Amino acid sequence: MADQYHRIIMGIDPGTNRMGYGVLEVLGKNKLRAVVIGDVDMVKMKDPYEKLRYIFDRVLALVDEYRPDEVALESPFFGENVQSMLKLGRAQGVAMAAALCRGHKVFEYAPRRVKQAITGNGGAAKEQVASMLKSMLGVEYNPKRLDATDGLAVALCHYFESSQVIPHQPVSRTRKSSKGASWEKFVSSNPDRVVKN
């Protein structure tokens, strides 16, 4: 693994209509910068195999452009619609293969784990995740294109998991280590940061 205090992490939220991505730069110990967020729009594409080829090509282009040290992907969620799961699994596999063929280390995180890492709630809505990213990293986002923020959330989740850091201060400030910390302590110390339904 690259130096955890100076590295680039790319997060990908695979999809067959839109694939979200985000790139996070670790500038130093506990200092982060959101480099880019975006999504790959495939809504108008009808051929499912054309979409897979497009995902592969776009991920290759993104990893070539941003040269991440690690690539984190959101794994498909388990739902009742088997066909949707299969489509998402294919999209994830193609994105993963593109990153791997460029020699990047790949990590996977379940959707609930990503939401838990960002908001403290594994059942959080996409809007809550986006709001927390704006608060923590200062990113602006389009509320109609939340796949982009989901991609960045995967990158940030990987940072937390691999660095043992919790999100409790804006990026411009230094974060403290989370060893011995808990979400209960975070919530009690930061009541203004809790998003209530």
Rosetta silent file (secondary structure, phi, psi, omega in degrees, C-alpha in Angstrom):
SEQUENCE: MADQYHRIIMGIDPGTNRMGYGVLEVLGKNKLRAVVIGDVDMVKMKDPYEKLRYIFDRVLALVDEYRPDEVALESPFFGENVQSMLKLGRAQGVAMAAALCRGHKVFEYAPRRVKQAITGNGGAAKEQVASMLKSMLGVEYNPKRLDATDGLAVALCHYFESSQVIPHQPVSRTRKSSKGASWEKFVSSNPDRVVKN
SCORE:     score description
SCORE:     0.000 S_00000001
   1 L     0.000  145.026  178.767    0.000    0.000    0.000 S_00000001
   2 L   -65.233  165.446  176.418    1.166    3.537   -0.732 S_00000001
   3 L   -54.145  119.436 -175.035    2.240    5.870    2.070 S_00000001
   4 L   -66.399  -13.379  179.144   -1.031    6.443    3.939 S_00000001
   5 L   -96.533    0.423  176.617   -0.040   10.082    4.540 S_00000001
   6 L  -156.584   94.633 -176.386    0.427   10.876    0.843 S_00000001
   7 E  -158.943  165.189  177.432   -1.714    9.019   -1.636 S_00000001
   8 E  -116.074  129.310  179.426   -4.504    9.245   -4.186 S_00000001
   9 E  -119.782  127.464  174.165   -7.669    7.178   -3.717 S_00000001
  10 E  -104.772  132.381  176.119  -10.258    6.725   -6.444 S_00000001
  11 E  -111.268  139.247  179.998  -13.769    5.661   -5.475 S_00000001
  12 E  -130.498  131.066  173.234  -16.228    4.153   -7.941 S_00000001
  13 E  -108.992   94.975 -173.943  -19.960    3.559   -7.552 S_00000001
  14 L   -66.195  147.595  175.667  -20.667    1.170  -10.448 S_00000001
  15 L  -161.871  162.638 -179.721  -23.928    1.352  -12.316 S_00000001
  16 L   -98.853  -11.402  173.175  -25.350    0.501  -15.709 S_00000001
  17 L  -106.799  -41.615  174.444  -27.083    3.850  -16.249 S_00000001
  18 E  -141.017  135.317  175.493  -24.693    6.077  -14.314 S_00000001
  19 E  -115.355  117.080 -179.955  -21.344    5.241  -12.773 S_00000001
  20 E   -87.229  149.191  176.537  -20.213    7.676  -10.112 S_00000001
  21 E  -146.834  154.727  176.485  -16.570    8.357   -9.343 S_00000001
  22 E  -152.356  148.903  179.358  -14.533   10.552   -7.063 S_00000001
  23 E  -122.419  128.545 -177.627  -10.846   11.114   -6.427 S_00000001
  24 E  -116.556  129.856  177.281   -9.517   11.919   -2.983 S_00000001
  25 E  -106.725  126.096  173.845   -6.001   13.185   -2.331 S_00000001
  26 E   -91.666  108.569 -173.526   -4.380   12.544    1.048 S_00000001
  27 E   -83.359  -28.343 -178.115   -2.071   15.548    1.367 S_00000001
  28 E  -174.653 -171.717 -178.031   -0.555   14.679    4.716 S_00000001
  29 L   -59.946  113.579  176.829   -1.494   13.159    8.004 S_00000001
  30 L    65.471   20.408  177.748   -5.279   13.590    8.278 S_00000001
  31 E  -115.964  124.878 -173.625   -5.416   16.262    5.547 S_00000001
  32 E  -125.367  153.970  174.320   -7.673   15.578    2.576 S_00000001
  33 E  -141.983  129.705  173.538   -8.668   17.222   -0.681 S_00000001
  34 E   -78.875  115.884 -177.866  -11.443   16.227   -3.057 S_00000001
  35 E   -79.666  -47.643 -177.476   -9.789   16.331   -6.477 S_00000001
  36 E  -160.259  147.939  166.764  -12.817   15.593   -8.640 S_00000001
  37 E  -131.891  148.062  179.409  -16.297   14.098   -8.567 S_00000001
  38 E  -171.552 -179.610  174.933  -18.298   13.102  -11.579 S_00000001
  39 E  -144.285  156.652  178.523  -20.373   10.470  -13.226 S_00000001
  40 E  -103.671  115.482 -174.468  -20.426    8.543  -16.471 S_00000001
  41 E   -91.576  118.921  178.440  -23.843    8.860  -18.103 S_00000001
  42 L  -123.673   18.138 -174.643  -25.033    5.801  -20.033 S_00000001
  43 L   -56.840  -39.547 -175.814  -28.798    6.421  -19.804 S_00000001
  44 L   -83.187   -8.608  178.806  -29.239    6.725  -23.578 S_00000001
  45 L   -79.307  132.262 -176.705  -27.210    3.607  -24.366 S_00000001
  46 L  -100.182  -36.226 -176.565  -29.436    0.622  -25.087 S_00000001
  47 L   -75.955  116.975 -177.581  -26.993   -2.240  -25.724 S_00000001
  48 H   -62.610  -29.559  179.610  -25.925   -3.722  -22.351 S_00000001
  49 H   -77.467  -31.629  174.470  -22.622   -4.938  -23.789 S_00000001
  50 H   -64.124  -38.980  177.873  -21.869   -1.537  -25.246 S_00000001
  51 H   -62.256  -43.112 -179.583  -22.365   -0.134  -21.735 S_00000001
  52 H   -63.299  -42.184  177.712  -19.887   -2.636  -20.280 S_00000001
  53 H   -62.811  -39.874 -179.786  -17.295   -1.741  -22.901 S_00000001
  54 H   -66.296  -41.643  176.828  -17.878    1.948  -22.200 S_00000001
  55 H   -59.493  -46.949 -179.798  -17.445    1.435  -18.442 S_00000001
  56 H   -57.971  -49.335 -178.749  -14.170   -0.397  -19.064 S_00000001
  57 H   -63.263  -42.003 -178.720  -12.856    2.351  -21.360 S_00000001
  58 H   -68.075  -40.388  178.342  -13.910    5.188  -19.033 S_00000001
  59 H   -65.195  -40.681  175.511  -12.356    3.571  -15.949 S_00000001
  60 H   -57.356  -46.370 -178.840   -9.119    3.042  -17.897 S_00000001
  61 H   -63.508  -40.337 -179.255   -9.144    6.711  -18.906 S_00000001
  62 H   -67.224  -44.254 -179.433   -9.854    7.857  -15.327 S_00000001
  63 H   -70.102  -30.925  175.759   -7.113    5.779  -13.719 S_00000001
  64 H   -68.557  -36.479 -178.878   -4.679    6.897  -16.419 S_00000001
  65 H   -74.219  -44.969 -172.651   -5.570   10.538  -15.779 S_00000001
  66 H   -99.353  -11.850  175.990   -5.582   10.561  -11.960 S_00000001
  67 L    45.746   60.539 -179.311   -3.090    7.731  -11.296 S_00000001
  68 L   -69.637  152.571  173.364   -4.602    6.534   -7.999 S_00000001
  69 L   -79.744  -31.191 -179.324   -2.608    4.464   -5.527 S_00000001
  70 E  -142.986  149.149  177.012   -5.766    2.524   -4.652 S_00000001
  71 E  -122.627  124.934  179.231   -9.197    2.067   -6.213 S_00000001
  72 E  -112.327  134.190 -179.783  -12.213    1.403   -3.991 S_00000001
  73 E  -122.292  146.676  173.036  -15.501    0.144   -5.413 S_00000001
  74 E   -82.469  129.505  179.734  -18.944   -0.188   -3.936 S_00000001
  75 L   -79.688  154.786  179.980  -20.068   -3.804   -4.126 S_00000001
  76 L   -61.910  141.288  177.172  -23.548   -4.640   -5.456 S_00000001
  77 L   -82.920  154.492  178.936  -26.293   -4.647   -2.831 S_00000001
  78 L   -92.782  115.004 -179.993  -28.415   -7.728   -2.340 S_00000001
  79 L  -127.954 -175.430 -178.516  -31.997   -7.035   -3.317 S_00000001
  80 L   -78.917  -24.478 -178.057  -35.045   -8.903   -4.511 S_00000001
  81 L   -86.656  100.162 -176.240  -34.471   -8.061   -8.186 S_00000001
  82 H   -64.011  -39.167 -179.419  -31.956  -10.667   -9.342 S_00000001
  83 H   -62.324  -41.197  177.776  -31.598   -9.130  -12.820 S_00000001
  84 H   -63.753  -40.700  178.688  -30.620   -5.763  -11.344 S_00000001
  85 H   -62.660  -41.919  179.632  -28.061   -7.449   -9.106 S_00000001
  86 H   -63.490  -42.955  179.414  -26.553   -9.276  -12.076 S_00000001
  87 H   -62.846  -44.153  178.953  -26.301   -6.058  -14.105 S_00000001
  88 H   -65.883  -38.840  178.231  -24.639   -4.217  -11.226 S_00000001
  89 H   -62.501  -39.284  177.103  -22.291   -7.126  -10.628 S_00000001
  90 H   -65.341  -43.973 -179.929  -21.203   -7.046  -14.271 S_00000001
  91 H   -61.461  -42.610  179.092  -20.637   -3.289  -14.131 S_00000001
  92 H   -64.815  -43.582 -179.212  -18.573   -3.653  -10.976 S_00000001
  93 H   -61.864  -40.063  179.250  -16.551   -6.524  -12.443 S_00000001
  94 H   -67.645  -43.187  177.800  -15.730   -4.570  -15.597 S_00000001
  95 H   -62.378  -41.530  179.153  -14.698   -1.474  -13.595 S_00000001
  96 H   -63.420  -43.932 -179.706  -12.594   -3.681  -11.335 S_00000001
  97 H   -62.472  -38.918  179.302  -10.933   -5.398  -14.301 S_00000001
  98 H   -63.019  -44.740  179.061  -10.031   -2.028  -15.842 S_00000001
  99 H   -66.101  -42.243 -179.116   -8.345   -0.858  -12.637 S_00000001
 100 H   -65.452  -35.822 -177.737   -6.580   -4.187  -12.146 S_00000001
 101 H   -70.979  -14.344  173.372   -5.237   -4.268  -15.694 S_00000001
 102 L   -96.539    4.794  175.402   -3.438   -0.997  -14.941 S_00000001
 103 L    83.921   15.615 -178.986   -1.908   -2.577  -11.839 S_00000001
 104 L   -85.652  145.764  174.288   -3.960   -0.709   -9.221 S_00000001
 105 E   -75.063  137.459 -175.544   -4.887   -2.248   -5.885 S_00000001
 106 E  -119.662  139.909  179.135   -8.644   -2.717   -5.603 S_00000001
 107 E  -132.157  149.686 -179.430  -10.836   -2.753   -2.492 S_00000001
 108 E  -121.677  143.519  177.253  -14.586   -3.390   -2.102 S_00000001
 109 E  -137.476  134.710  177.065  -17.090   -1.965    0.368 S_00000001
 110 L   -68.287  149.588 -179.258  -20.753   -2.833    0.848 S_00000001
 111 H   -53.389  -43.182 -179.800  -23.193    0.081    0.419 S_00000001
 112 H   -64.255  -34.561  179.682  -24.205    0.010    4.096 S_00000001
 113 H   -67.836  -38.617  177.937  -20.570    0.108    5.155 S_00000001
 114 H   -63.890  -48.467 -179.403  -19.940    3.184    2.998 S_00000001
 115 H   -62.361  -39.066  178.082  -22.981    4.996    4.416 S_00000001
 116 H   -62.411  -42.730 -178.655  -21.990    4.029    7.951 S_00000001
 117 H   -64.885  -36.242 -175.221  -18.480    5.392    7.429 S_00000001
 118 H   -87.026  -42.514 -173.325  -19.705    8.721    6.081 S_00000001
 119 H  -111.796  -15.604 -174.122  -22.854    9.424    8.111 S_00000001
 120 L    86.615    2.734 -178.084  -22.778    6.987   11.022 S_00000001
 121 L  -134.888  113.024 -178.758  -25.972    5.409    9.667 S_00000001
 122 L   -65.836  -14.867  178.651  -25.855    2.392    7.352 S_00000001
 123 L  -105.519   17.629 -176.673  -29.366    3.162    6.123 S_00000001
 124 L   -63.225  150.802  176.258  -28.697    6.810    5.259 S_00000001
 125 L   -78.765  159.496  178.216  -30.168    8.318    2.098 S_00000001
 126 H   -55.991  -36.954 -179.094  -27.962    9.455   -0.793 S_00000001
 127 H   -64.123  -37.103  177.814  -28.812   13.054    0.112 S_00000001
 128 H   -66.748  -40.547  177.869  -27.446   12.597    3.637 S_00000001
 129 H   -61.338  -47.410 -179.795  -24.208   11.154    2.265 S_00000001
 130 H   -61.364  -40.812  179.747  -23.852   14.088   -0.144 S_00000001
 131 H   -63.691  -41.035  177.967  -24.561   16.591    2.637 S_00000001
 132 H   -66.546  -38.216  177.957  -21.871   15.071    4.863 S_00000001
 133 H   -64.316  -38.531  177.315  -19.358   15.146    2.011 S_00000001
 134 H   -63.702  -41.629 -179.842  -20.096   18.813    1.473 S_00000001
 135 H   -67.158  -42.541 -175.336  -19.578   19.461    5.180 S_00000001
 136 H   -81.340  -38.250 -172.611  -16.367   17.422    5.467 S_00000001
 137 H  -116.407   -5.287  178.680  -14.689   18.124    2.130 S_00000001
 138 L    72.692   20.703 -177.966  -16.409   21.266    0.872 S_00000001
 139 L   -80.864  138.179  172.152  -17.564   19.612   -2.357 S_00000001
 140 L   -91.340  147.401 -176.873  -20.411   21.120   -4.339 S_00000001
 141 L  -146.249  159.992  176.350  -22.750   18.635   -5.954 S_00000001
 142 L   -93.727  116.670 -177.887  -25.794   18.365   -8.179 S_00000001
 143 L   -61.319  -14.581  177.247  -28.703   16.954   -6.122 S_00000001
 144 L   -93.286   -3.889 -178.046  -29.977   15.259   -9.293 S_00000001
 145 L  -130.876   63.435 -174.027  -26.641   13.472   -9.905 S_00000001
 146 H   -80.895   -2.344  173.773  -25.873   11.808   -6.575 S_00000001
 147 H   -65.685  -31.296  179.673  -23.961    8.913   -8.141 S_00000001
 148 H   -63.568  -47.806  179.648  -21.008   11.311   -8.281 S_00000001
 149 H   -68.377  -30.688  176.019  -21.039   11.927   -4.524 S_00000001
 150 H   -62.783  -38.423  177.769  -21.540    8.197   -3.961 S_00000001
 151 H   -62.875  -44.398  178.107  -18.283    7.570   -5.837 S_00000001
 152 H   -65.765  -35.056  178.819  -16.413   10.042   -3.637 S_00000001
 153 H   -61.295  -37.058  178.767  -18.039    8.483   -0.555 S_00000001
 154 H   -64.946  -41.245  177.721  -16.494    5.114   -1.466 S_00000001
 155 H   -62.910  -43.417 -179.187  -13.050    6.744   -1.667 S_00000001
 156 H   -68.126  -37.857  175.344  -13.554    8.452    1.697 S_00000001
 157 H   -58.114  -44.674  179.552  -14.816    5.214    3.257 S_00000001
 158 H   -63.284  -39.228  177.184  -11.609    3.505    2.114 S_00000001
 159 H   -60.145  -48.041  179.193   -9.553    6.318    3.627 S_00000001
 160 H   -61.157  -45.107 -177.517  -11.317    5.929    6.982 S_00000001
 161 H   -64.298  -40.579 -175.041  -11.009    2.145    6.903 S_00000001
 162 H   -87.122  -16.608 -177.814   -7.326    2.142    5.978 S_00000001
 163 H  -112.370   -8.116 -178.188   -6.278    5.096    8.155 S_00000001
 164 L    56.013   52.393  179.462   -8.484    4.584   11.225 S_00000001
 165 E  -123.335  144.458  174.775   -9.764    8.160   11.120 S_00000001
 166 L  -110.585  151.859 -177.689  -13.300    9.429   11.773 S_00000001
 167 L   -82.931   97.316  179.661  -14.870   12.463   10.082 S_00000001
 168 L  -130.704    1.710  175.829  -15.249   15.082   12.783 S_00000001
 169 L  -144.216  155.866  177.320  -13.651   18.254   11.401 S_00000001
 170 L   -61.328  160.596 -176.846  -13.558   20.061    8.048 S_00000001
 171 L   -59.870  -33.778 -176.070  -10.724   19.201    5.676 S_00000001
 172 L   -68.554  -12.513  178.079   -8.946   22.490    6.249 S_00000001
 173 L  -107.263  159.915  179.464   -8.351   21.469    9.858 S_00000001
 174 L   -81.217  135.095  176.470   -6.270   18.600   11.159 S_00000001
 175 L   -91.145  151.484  174.287   -8.167   15.528   12.250 S_00000001
 176 L   -93.230  161.410  178.600   -7.253   13.511   15.301 S_00000001
 177 E   -66.934  148.791 -178.493   -6.835    9.765   15.311 S_00000001
 178 L   -94.259    7.413 -178.735   -9.997    7.770   15.960 S_00000001
 179 L   -59.495  124.056  179.691   -8.322    5.120   18.117 S_00000001
 180 L    84.001   -3.235 -179.087  -10.633    4.557   21.036 S_00000001
 181 L   -89.157  165.934  178.209  -13.276    6.855   19.517 S_00000001
 182 L  -145.817  164.315  177.657  -16.836    5.895   18.670 S_00000001
 183 H   -65.918  -33.003  177.632  -19.767    7.285   16.730 S_00000001
 184 H   -60.203  -42.811  179.137  -21.617    7.838   20.007 S_00000001
 185 H   -66.496  -40.678  178.263  -18.772   10.094   21.172 S_00000001
 186 H   -60.104  -47.015 -178.242  -18.712   11.848   17.789 S_00000001
 187 H   -64.350  -42.940 -179.199  -22.472   12.526   17.905 S_00000001
 188 H   -67.638  -29.584 -179.919  -22.384   13.803   21.483 S_00000001
 189 H   -84.875  -18.270 -175.364  -19.452   16.090   20.645 S_00000001
 190 L  -134.838   60.886 -176.633  -20.965   17.338   17.375 S_00000001
 191 H   -62.132  -25.316  179.943  -24.772   17.600   17.720 S_00000001
 192 H   -74.792  -11.020 -178.854  -24.885   20.217   14.935 S_00000001
 193 H   -95.016   -3.940 -177.060  -23.450   17.665   12.446 S_00000001
 194 L   -84.543  127.674  177.313  -26.257   15.104   12.903 S_00000001
 195 L   -92.598  120.317 -178.432  -28.752   14.887   10.052 S_00000001
 196 L  -104.962  142.457  178.455  -32.227   14.092   11.366 S_00000001
 197 L   -80.557    0.000    0.000  -35.059   12.679    9.270 S_00000001
